[in-house]
């Protein structure tokens, strides 16, 4: 909302002044949102010490059985 106010009135005052009046950081005015997904995709497999891959569900099941068998 405040970013739109800055863009609507930037012909009448500097971005610095507008940001001060609206009490927002100037970096907020320059930030451009991206529609791309952020971060890495979640893994589906875990690499074991010997190099082979096992499904994450198998790791979870092993951990659960180890915890509840004690």
N, C-alpha and C positions, 0 to 999 in steps of 0.2 A: 504494500500500500504506500509506504513512505517513498519507496524507489520510484513509483509512478508519479508522485508529487514532484520529486526532483526533476524527472524527465519533462514533466509538463511546464515547469517554471524555470528551466535552466537558461532560457533566453532572457530572463529578467534579472537573474542574479547568478553568481558563480556557484559551482557545485560545492565549494568549500563553505560559502555562506548558507546555502540551503541545508547542508548537512548539519551545520552548527545549529540552525534554527529548529531542525527536526530532531536534534540530539541523536544522530546516527553517525557511524564511522564513514569516512569518505570511501573506504574500500568497498562498502556496501553498494555504493553507486556504480562502481566499476565492475563488480562481480557479474558474470554472465552465467546463468544456469544452463546446464546441459541436460538433454533428455536421455543421455546414455546411462546405463546401469553402472553403479559404482562398486568397486571392490572385486575381489577374486570370486569365481564361482566356487561353491562348496565342493569339497572332494567327495568322491564316491567310493574310493579305495584307499587303503593304507599300505605304504611300502614297508615290508618287514626288513629286519637287519640283513637277511640273506639276499635281499633284492626282489623277492617275488611279491606280488600284490594280492591282497585279500580284501573282500568287500567290507565296508565299514560296519555293516550289520553283524558280520561274523565277529569283528573286534568287540562290539557292544555285547553280543551274546556271551563271549568268552569272559569279559570283565564281570558281567552280571553273575555268571555261574561261579566265578572265582570268589566274588564278594559273599554270595549267599551260601557257599559251601564251607566257609570258615566257622 
